[in-house]
Each structure stands twice: as structure tokens, then as C-alpha cells.
Amino acid sequence: MSSTELPSVPPTRVLPEATAARLAEGERLRSVGLPGITLTVRSRPPAREGLPPALYVHGLGGSSQNWSLLMRELEDVVDGEAVDLPGFGDSPPPDDGDYSVTGHARAVIRHLDASARGPVHLFGNSLGGAVSTRVAALRPDLVRTLTLVSPALPEFRVQRSAVPTGLLGIPWAAPLFSRLTRDLTAEQRVRGVMGLCYGDPGQVTPEAFQEAVEELERRLRLPYFWDAMTRSARGLINAYTLGGQHGLWRQAERVLAPTLLIYGGRDQLVGHRMAHRAARSFRGSRLLSLPDAGHVAMMEYPETVAAAFRDLLGPAGKPGGPSADGGTAPAEGS
């Protein structure tokens, strides 16, 4: 994918509203038809007209619903949308079957080009953080600020707890994983995922847990669910092996947008030790370290994440410059 991709974009095809996924109060879903893909987009009305646009990109196995709490926290400062990446949430698979990081980034770029909403405040978590990094590097004209929550950037010493997720991307391992877990109930699967992703799974309410179980049961019935998961995991692993100008760390160095980095001290999927490397790679970035958070800080501590984003914008509501301590602003605590 080049920085000049899609010089002309066919008109967006707005399809009937999607209604399968659970909606928070005030949210709506719509389906957007683009060349080769159909995306489901979650949005909520901004507090007032004229707010700058924002786009939220979820991680592996997630959906736009992962951003509902943060979208509500920030509805008074941005006009927010959250996208279901192809094959996830309510978005069907891409026509070309491309689940690479570049393929997902291409979907985000196509949506932003077609909607003419850019430049946006771009948010990404985990896989969505890698995707958003690539978008910001290749199309700086589309990104006003970049906020990354536990971005899945290459690590040489992967945490042991992250190995099963990585194995999904290995062709021979995926069928084995499927056979070993086929007897697990949706409740057991959700409990395992929450134990892996949350710093303190006990914070999840019984209502939220049951909603997650029902959503997983729905998605497990989709014929392409595991294909989207395994191919996206494989795409992320492949992105880790790329060097030169296509390497994710090299692209991080090319990002021009003011960047907020958020890492959890209890993250079992992205090592907290990567926080300072990220802060050095993204020029003029700010770093928020949350000792008690896991992999999805925007779901665990939405108020804290929202406050950090407001600080990034500054008192005038526009992105501020780097902090006085050399470009990073560590903020310990939650």
C-alpha cells in the first residue's frame, strides 16, 4: 500500500442499518459499502455541532463495541465513530480475503477517504494500534492525533501468556487449537479472554459478562469467525517480520501526528517494557502508564484515558506540543 493509494474513491454506498450487535444508549450502527469491503460503523451523536471527527479501531477478536465507554466519555470533545474491521463485529469478510495489517489499514483509509472526515483523531488498540500506526505513517493527511492503547508492535521477547494468541497465526497450529478448545462453552471462552485482557477481571459486572457471552455466541455462529481470527493473527505475525520502510517501528518513527501512548502494567499480551521504546520511536509522544490496567485500558479506565486525551488536546482543544521532559509525559497511577 502506498501513500498515494486511492487517488479517486467511488461514492460511499450507505447500506441499511446493521442491528445484530449490542448498542449502548445513544449509539447507532450503519453499514458502509466500499470497493471490496463492507464496513459496519458505530457512532453516537456528538454533544454539539462542529466537533472534530475521531475514529476508533479495535484489536484482534474485538469489535467497535470495545470503544463504547470511551466514546461516551469523549462525546463532548470529538465526533466519534468506531469501525468494525473486515471480518469482525458486524463487518463481513473482505472480498479479497486480505486480513494483513496492510489490508486492515487499507480498509480504514478507504473509509476515511470515502467519508471525507479526515483528518481525524485516530485511536487504536492492540492490532488496531498496529493498523493505526501504519495509517498515520502512510497517510499523515488523514490523522490529526494518534492515541494508541497497548499497540501490537513487534517484540523480540514475547510474553509467555501471549504465545497461544500468536499460535493462531501458524497454519498447522490453528486446527490443533480449534480441536483442543472445541468443547469449551462461550462462558469459559469469555472468562479466559477477560482473564487475559483485563488487569482485574473482577471489575467486570455480571451484566457485562453476560452480554459478552451472548455476543460471542452470536459471532461463533458466523461461518468466517475463525478464518478472520487466524488470518488476522497471521497477518500481525507477518508484519512483525517486515524490515526497512515497511517495518512497524520504522513507520512509528515517520508518524507526524501528536501521539498519546497508553500501556497497562498488568498487560499479558503487550509487554509494558515496550512503553519506553514506543515513546522514543513516536516523535514528541506522551506516555501514560497505568500500573493496574491490562490490555484494554479504554474499557477498564475510560475516564483516565479520556483525561489523558484531553490533556493531549490542551486547553484550546487543539493538539499540544511535547511535554517538557523530553517528549514523554509519564503518568503513573489509575
N, C-alpha and C positions, 0 to 999 in steps of 0.2 A: 504494500500500500504506500503510495507516495503522498507528499504533502499537497499535491495538486489534484488529488482524486476527485472525481465527480464535478468537473467544471460546469456542467449543467445537470440539474436534477429534475426529473419528471415531477409533475404536481403530486402532492401527497393525496393518497386515497384514504379518506376517513371512513372507516367501516362501522357497522353497528356497535353499540357499546358492549364491552365484554363484562360479564356479570358473574363468572364462576368463582373468582377469588373473593375472599372476605374483605369488606371495606370498613375502614374506620369512619366515624361520623364526619360528614362533610366531604369525604373523598368520592371520586368517580373514576371509572376506568373507560378508556376508549381504545379501539384498535386502529392502528395506522398502517396502511398498505404502502410499502416502498418497493423499489426494484429488488426482487429476490427474497424479500423478507416481509413478514407482518409482525409488528411490534404492539404489545399492549402497554399503555402508558397510564400510570396512576397519577392523579393530580388532586389538589384541593384549592379552593378559591383563596387568593391572597387577601390579606387584611384590608388592602386598599389598592386602587389602581396605580399603575406606573412603577411597581416594584421590579427590580432587575430579575431576570429569569435564573433558575437553578435547575440542574439535572442530577439525579441520584442514580448510581449504578451499583447493583448488588454483587455479592460474591457467589462462589461455586455452590450450587444447590439451593441458593436463596431465591428471592423474588423482590419485586418492588415493595412488597409489604414490610420488608426489613427496615424501611425508612419512614414508616408511618409516624412514629413517635417524634423523630427529628423534624420531619416536615411540619408537624403541628407546632413544634417549638419555634420554628423559624418563619412561620407564615406571615409575620409582621415585617420581615426584612427582605424576603425573596418570594418570587412567584414560582413555586416548586412543582416539578414533575419527577416521577421516578419511573424508570423503564424496566420492563421485563426483558432481559436479554433473550435472543432466539433460543427456543427450546426450554425456557424456564418460565415459571409463573404461568401466565395465560398466553404467552407468545408461542406460536408453533415453531417447528424446526425451520432453519433457513433452507431455501431451495437447493443450495449447493452443498449442504452438509458440512460447511466450514465452521467448526467450533474453536478455531485457534484464537489466541489473544488478538491477532490482527483481524480475524473475521468478526469478533465481537466489537472491536474498535471501529471497524468499518460500519457496523450497524449503528453505533452511536453517532458517527459522523454523518451518515446518511439521514438519520432522524434530525439532527441539528441543522443540516443544510436545507432539508426539505421544509422544516418548520420555520426557518429564518429566525430562531430565537437567540442565536448566538450574538455576542459572546455570553456564556453562561457561567455561573458559579458551579463548578463541576465537583461532585462528591463521588468517591469510590471506596468500597470495602473489599478487602481480600482480592479475589480475582478481579472484581470491579476496580480495585486500586491499580492493578497492572494495566487493565484496559484504559483507565482514565489517564494514566501516565503516558501511554502511547498516544492517545488522542491529543493531550496537551503538547507533546513534543512535535507531533506531525502537523497539527492544525492549531497553532497558537492564536489564530484569529477567532477561534470558537470558544476560548477559555478565558474567563475573567479572573477567577481564582481557582485554586485546586485544593481540595480537602481530602486527605487520604486516611482512612481508618484501617490500621493493620494491613497495609498493601502487600500483596503477594509478589514481592520482588525476590530475585534469586538469592538463595542462601547456600553456602557450601556445607555447613553443618546443620542439616535439617533436624528439628526436634523429633525425638522418637515418637511422640504422640501424633505427629503429622504424617508418619510413614503410611498408615493404612489409606489415608486420603490420596497420597501420591501414587499408591499402588493401583488405584482406579485407572490411572492413565496408562498402565502397562497392558498390552493386549492379552497376554496369557493370564495375567493376574485378575483381570476383571471378571471373567467367567467363574474363576475359583471363588472370588469374593462373593459373587452372587449366590453360588451354591452354599457357601458357609453361612450366609445370612438369610436364606430364603424362608426359614421358619420363624424369623423374628416378627413380632407384631409391630404395628405402627407405633404403639405406645413405647415399646422397647427401643425402636429406632429413634424416636424423638428424644427420649430420655438420654440416649447415648450422644446424640448430636448436641443437646443442650449441655451435657457434661463436658463436652469437648470445646464448645464455643463460649460458654459463659464463665466469668470469673467465679461467680457464686450462683449455681443453678437454682438454689433455694429461693432466689429473688423472683423467680417466675411464678406467677399466680396460677392456681388451679384452672382458672378460666382460660388464661393464655396458653397453658399446656394443652388443654383440650382442643382449643382452636388450632394449634399446631398439628395435633394428631389428625384432626379432620382434614386439614389442608394436605398433609402428607398422604393420607388415604386416597384423596382425590387425585393427587399427582402420580401416585404409584399405578393408578389405572390407565395412565396415558401410555400408549404403546412406545413412545420415544423417550420416556423418562430416563432410563438407564443409559441409553445411547447418548443423550445430551450430557449426562453427568460424566461418563467415561471419556467421551471425545473432548469435552472442555478441560478435564483434568490432564489429558494427554497434550492438549494444546498449551496448557500452562507449563508443563514439564518441558515441552519443546522450546518454549520461549526462554526458559532458563538457560538453554544450551546455546542460544544465539550470541554471537560476539559482534564486535565492530559497531557500526552505527545502528544496527538493529537490536543490540543488546538493551535490556530494560534499564540497567544502571547508566549506560551511556545516554539513553533517551531522557532519564531523570535529570541529567546534567544540562540537557537542552531546554528544559521547561522554563519558560519566561514568566509565567503567572505566579503571583504571590501564593505560597504554598503553606498549608497547615498540615502537620503530620501528627497522628494520634496513635499511640501504642499502649497496649494493656500489659501490666506487669504479670498477669496470670494467663497470658495468651499461650495456648498449647499448640497453635498452628503456625504462627509467625513469631520468631524469636524476638524478645524485647531487646536483645543485643543489637538488632538491626536498626534500632531507632536512631542511633547517633551516626551510623553510616548514611542513612537516608537524609538526616539533617545536613550532613556535609555535601551530599550529592545534589539536592534540590537547592539552588541558589537562593539566599535570602529567606530561607524557610523558618517556620516556627514549629517548635516541638512541644506537644502536650503528652506527658507520661502519666497514665492512670494506674497506680500500683494494684488496685483491686479489680480492675477490668480484665475481661478476657478478649476474645477475638472480635466481638461485636459491640464496641463501646457505645455506638449510637443507639443501640437497643437497651443497654444496661444503664447508661448515664446520659440520656439525651439532653438534660438541662446543662450538664457540664460541657458537652460537645458543642451545644448551641452557644454557650457563653464564649467559648474559645473562638468560634467562627465570628461572633460579633466583635471580639477584640481584633481579629484579623481585618475586619472591615474598618475599624476605627470609629471615632465619634461622628464623623461625617457620613458614615455608611459607605465609604469607599475604601478599597484595599489600602492598608497602611504599609509602610516600609519595613525593613528588617528590624529586629529588636536591637537594643543597644549592646547586647552581649555577644556580638559577632554573628548574628543572623539566626540564632535559635532562641526560643523562649521556653525553657523547661518549666513545666508547671506540675509539680508533684501533688498527688492527692486526688480525691474524688469526692 
